[in-house]
């Protein structure tokens, strides 16, 4: 049973993990960050110890949770002062087996949500997927995950990678499109809030129909005159190319 957790990392995911675990009455024992002030900012919220050296890790934790960037593991793992009893990471595209040489048992708790440490976590729905190297570790991680979220599933490495790839298109790239829309409106002195109901309605529609069924706009209608006018009005070369590519995609997949 997992009662005491050490969190390695102090970024966006680490903040939500600490919040969710604390809410589930799981003790946050230590928080590690290379920058002590960052570790303290998170640790102080949950009466945990902040450390900036992995040599200060205590060996009595039930779970050591790595909530760090994928490219940090090569640097961090060799610094561990002892073999961890149970370790997990939070990365969507990273194999659990990177922890193999550094932990007796190991796995993943992957939060499938766009998280920012300064956001209000109350009410945010965070689906979690779990995988582990042995059944006992899987059971332990599943137990913790179910205390943190109502949407928990087992997912192997291949499935998790596909889920992560879908999120890049559905969330990260979409948010980049929001950024372009924001800039276009701002450059023309139009309030960003004007587009929010449109964005929300689009999201609501795909809850009850497929994205293909929900598609509207000049590309869907094959409205060549409007498409040409839009492209001619775009002065940013990247925006013009994105508009062209997305228009061609919509037409070819209709």
Beta strands, then each sheet from edge to edge (+ up, - down):
strand 1: 4-8
strand 2: 27-32
strand 3: 49-51
strand 4: 63-66
strand 5: 84-89
strand 6: 103-112
strand 7: 127-132
strand 8: 152-154
sheet 1: 3+ 2+ 1+ 4+ 5+ 6+ 7- 8-
end
